Amino acid sequence: MKAFNPFNNYIQFNLLMLFTAGLLFWSSLSALLPTLPLYVESLGATKQQIGIVIGCFPIGMLLFRPQCGVLADRQGRKIVLLIGMLVAVVAPLGYLATKSLVLLMVVRAFHGISIAAFSTGYTALVADLAPADKRGEIMGYMSLVNPVGVAIGPALGGYLQVAFGYTPLFLLCTALSVMGLLCILPLSNSSVTPNQQLKASNNQFWQLLISPRVRTPAMVFLLFGLVLGTLQTFIPLFIKSIGVDLNPGLFFTAAAISSFGIRLFTGRASDQYGRGLFITLSLIGYVLATLCVWRASNANTFLLAALFEGAASSTAIQMMTVMMADRALPSERGQIFGVTFIGFDLGWSMAGPILGSVAEQFGYGNMFCFAALLGFVATLIFLTQSGKGLVSSFNFAIGRAQDSYAVKNVDPQVGRQCDP
């Protein structure tokens, strides 16, 4: 008979409640993906104004993610999860209550804080709960809340908007977030010791950003965000411009299916073969996806690009997150995630204006060729700069060596990364 292990039960309960909260959070957020632009349009906004309102979302992410990381390390993960979910409760009511485009921009930026807080607290708490030897597997499974929630939310939101109007839609988003809030309340709050808190308080944003263990992932994430933002923003317009008979929604559906499928095994595989190999493969996958789009002239090529894009996006975000969990002490995980992901936030928010100007001058096709070049540069940076030296970096990036910046290379007496 298997012995009772209260520690395992504690972990399982917290992971189950956290997974449920994450599923409700992403369902609430994504219910607005196909509907909020239509709501803004119904208020008389032009296409440009719609883009401005929707584009305000990353502002909250960019401004508050570092602060959320610090708060998660100093006060625990639970408070940051609560903040993120509370914002997700209030923001849909803000959309419902205002008809002014300026106020909608404010509400949209405020809504962006929800991802900055919730995703930081969620990732840090999962990393705290997961045993080191199964961290990739557990974080991989727990990351499924994103593709599943993004699959459920738009279907619910789109149906409610068409059948009953916008008021039930926004109330649904708030209700889902309230249920998520109830799931967070019983969670145990991971804490750090007073000495660890002192160390966390001394790790300022710029000190972390320029440190070798964070600088390269943040740079790769910046380029990755540019490529991902380009694909997500301009694929529908490109398909329409060249007259291919393909519903753009099918591109994102194929990408979502690919994303879900790949997450089921990459986490466990990374525990065995290392994170670097899968990050490299994901970056190469993104280069292939953008090259396929660049040369696409029929629906099948676009769908092939979608499969590459979904698998690459899922693997890159998942593996980079696990790698940064490996590289961070428990007392600084929130800050490490906050600093690293701000590169992604910045790239994603800049993709529209920067790559849009390229498309304006040279056309959509050449824009995707340029995006492929950015992905290639990101791959080269990771291959040569991810470790302590060129050889160490290359071997880690192809799965032939361990991460030289992982916490196992930390001096326990001083609580920091040992010098090369």
N, C-alpha and C positions, 0 to 999 in steps of 0.2 A: 504493500500500500504506500502510495506517495505521501511523504511527510508534508505537513502543513507549513507553509512558508509565508508568514504575515508580510514580509517585505515585498515578495512578489505580488501578493494581493493588493498591497498599497500602490505599487507601480501600475498594475493593470487597471485599478479603479481610476487613478488619475489620468492615465492615457485614454481610457474609454470616455471619460467626461470631457477631456480636452479635445478628442477627436470629434465628439458630437457638437461641441461648441464651435469648432472650426468649420464643420460642415454647415451649420446654421449661419455662421458669419459669411462665408463665401456665397451661400445661396442668397442671402439678403443683398449682398453687394452686387452680385451678377444679375439679379432680377431687373436691375436698371440698365443693363448694357444695351438691350434692343429697344428700350422704352423711353429712357430719359431724353435722348435727342428729339424724339417725337413730341415729348411734353414741352420742351423748350421751343420747338417749332410751332406748337399750338398756341403759344403765347405771342406769336408774331415775330419771332426772331428770324434773321436772315441766316444763310448757310454759314457765313463768316462768324456771326454772333453765336451760333450753335457750337461751332468749333472752339470759340474762346471760352464759353461756359464749361464745356466738357473738358477742355484742356487745363482748367484750373485745378483739377483733381491732384496732379502731382505736386502742387505747391505745398499742400499740407504734409505730404510725404517727405519732401525735401527739407522743409523747415524743422520738422519735429522728430524725424527718425533718430538723429544723434542723441537728442534729449531723452527720448524713450529708452534708448539703450543704457544711458547713465542711470535713469530711474529704475530700470529693471535690475541693475546690479546693486544699487544702494538700498532699495526698498523691497526688492523681490519681484518675481515674474508676475504674480497675481494682480498687483495693482495696475501694471501696464496692460494686461489682458482686460481688466475691468474698464480702463479708460477707452481702449479700442472698441469694446463692445458697446459702451455707453454712447460713444459718438455715432456708432452704427444704428443705435436706437433713435437718437435725436435727429440726425441728418435727414432721413426721409420725411419727417414731419416738417422740417424746414423747407424742403422743396414744395410741399403741399401748401404751406402757409404764405408763400411769397409769389408774386407775379412779376416782380422787378428783375430785370436781367442782371443788374449790379448785385442785388442781394443773392440771386442764384449763383453768381460767381463766388460770393463769400461762402455760401453754404457748401458749394462743391469743393472749395479748398478745405473747408472744415471737415468735410467727409473724408478727404485724403488722410487726415490724422488717424482715422480708424485703422488703415492698413499699416501705417508707420508704427502704431502702438501694438496692435494685435499680432501682426506677423513677427515682430521682434520678441514679444513675450512668449508667443507660441513656440517659436523655434528654440529659444533659450531654455524653456521649461522641458521640452522634449529631449533636448541634449542633456539636461540635468538628470532626467529620469532614465535615459537609455544607458545600459552597461556599455563600456567602451568597446568591448569585442563584438557587440551587436548594434553599434550606433548607426551604421549605414542602413542596416535592415530596418530597424525601428523608425528611423527618421524617414526612410523611403515610404514605408507604409503610412506613417502619419501625414506625409505630404499629399496623400491621395485626396485629402479634403478639398484641395484646390480644384482639380479637374472634375471631381464628382459634384462639388457645389456649383461650379461654373456650368455644368451640364443641366443641373436641376433648376437653378435660379432663372435663367432666361426663359425656359419653358413655362414655369409658373407665372413669371412676370408678364410675358407676352400674352398668355391666355387671359389673365385678369384684366389687362389693359384693353384688350379687344372686346371682352365679354361684358365688363362692368365699369371700365373707365379708370382714370388715374388715381382717384381717392382710395379705392380698395387696394390698388397696387402699392402705394406708399405705406398704407397701413399693414399690408403683408410684410413688407421689408422691416418695419418696426417690430412686428410680432415675432418674426424669425429671430431678430436680434435680442428681444426680451427673453425668448427661450434659451438662446445662447448664453445670456447673462446668468440665468438660473443654473446653467451647467458649470459656470465658472465659480460660483459662490462656494460650493463644497470642496474645491481644489485646495490641496495643501500648498502653501507658499514656500517655495525654495528660498532659503536664506543664506547669507554669508556671514562669516565671523567678523568681529570688529576690525581685526587686522586686515582681513581681505577687503573690507569696505574702504579702509584707508588707501590701500593700493589701488582700488578701483577709482577712488576720487582723484588720484594723482595721474591717471591715464587720460589726458586731455585729447580732444578730437584730432588735432594736427599731429600730436605725438604718435598716436595710433596709426593715422593715415600714412605717415612717411616711414613707419617701421617696415622692414622687408617682408614680414609675414602677412601684412595687410596690403601694402602698396601694390603689389602685382595683382592679387585677386581683384582689388578695387578697379585697377586699370582695365583688366580683362572684362569685368562686369560693365564698365562704362561703354566699351566697344560692343559688347554683347547686347546691352540695352539699346544702342543705336540700331543694330541690325534687327533685333526683335521688333522695336517700335516701327521701323520702316516696313517690315512685312505686314504687321497688323494694321497699319494706317493706310497703306497704299495698294494692297492686294486687290480689294474690290474695285478701285478706280482703274487699275491696270487691266484687270479682266474685262471691264466694260470698254476701255479704250481700244483694245485690239479685237473686240467683237467675238470672244470665245463664248460658246454656249455652255456656261457653267454658272450655277447659282453660287455667289461668293460664300454664302453660308456653308456650303458643302466643303469648301477649303478648310474652314475652321472646325467643322465636324470631324473631318479626316484627321486633322492635327490633334484634336482632343482625344480621339480614339487611340492614336499612336502614343500620345503622352501618357494616357492611363496604362496602356499595355506595357510600356517600357519601365514604368515605376515599380511594377510588380517584382522585378528581379534585379534591377541595377543596384539597389541598396544593399542587398545581401551579397551580391557579387563584389561590390566595392570593399566589403569587409575582408574579402579574401585576396583580391587582386590590387587593392589600393584605389584611392580617389583619383589620382592623377591620370591614369589611363582613360577613365570614363569622361573626365573633363576634356581631355584632348579629342576623344572621339566625338563628343558633343559639339565642340567648336568646328571640327571638320564637317560634321553633319550640317551645321548652319551654313558653311561655305557652299556645300552641295545644294542645299535648299535654295539659296539665293541665285546660284548659277542656273538651276533648273527653271526658276521663275524668269530669269533674264532671257533664256532661250525658249521659253514656253510659247507654243502656238496652238495648243489644243488642251482639252480638259484633262486628259490623262497625265500630261506633264505637270500641270498645276497640282493634281492630286498626289502625284509622286513627290513634288516639292512639299506638300502639306505633311506627308508622312515623315519626311526628313525633318521638317520644322518642328513638328510635335515631339518627336523622339529627342531631338537635339535640345530643344527648349527645356523639356522636363528634366533631362539628364544634367544639363549644365547648372540649372538653379539648384536642383537637389544635391548634386555632388559638391558644388562650391559651398553650399550651406554646411554639409557634413565636414568638409575639409576645414572650414573656419571653426567649427565646433572642436575638431581635433586640435587646432592651434591655440585655443583659448582656455585660460584658467576659468573655473566656474565663476569666480568673482568678476570677470570681465567679459563674459559671453555676450551680455546684452550690448555693451559698447562695441565689441568686435563686429557683431551682426549689423548694428546700426551704421557703423562707419563703412563697412564693406558694401552693404546694399545701397548706400547713398550713391555709389558709382552707377549702379543699375538704374536707380530712380532718375538720376541726371541724364543718362543716356537715353532712357525711354522718353523723357519729357522733351529732349532736344531733337529727337528723330524727325518729328514732323517739320519743324521750321528749317533744320539743316538739310536733310535729304530732300525736303520739298523744294528747296531752292535749286538743288541739283536736277531734280525732275523738270523744273521750270525751264532750265537752260538746255538740258540735254535729253529730256524725255524719260519716261518711266523705266524703259528697258535698261538704259545706261545707268540710271540711278541704282537699280538692283545689282548691276555689275560693280558699281562703286561700293555697295553694301557688302558684296562678296569679298572685296578687297579688304574692308574693315575686319571681316571675320577672319581672313587669312592673317592679318596683322595681329589680331588677338591670339591666334594659334601660335604664331612665332614667339610672342611675348611669353606665353605660358610655357612653351617648350624650353625657353632659354633663361627665364627669370623666376621660376616657381620654387626654386630651392636655393641652397647656399652654394652658388657657383654653377657654371655652365653644365658640367658633367652631372652634378647632383640634380639639377633642374631637369635635364633631358631624361635621365633614368627614372626619376619620379613621374614625369609626364607620360612615359610609355609603360609604366607599371613594373619597372625593373628595380626600383628602390623605394624605400619608405620616405615619408614626408619629413624632411630635416627640420621643419618648424613645428612639428607636432608636440603636444604637451609632454610627451614622454622624454623629450629633450630639455625639460625644464629642471633647473636646480631647485629642489624642494626647500632649501634653506632661505633662498632669496625670493622664490615665487615669480621668477621671470624667465624669459627665454635665455638659454645659455648663448654666449657669443660663439660665432662660427669658429 
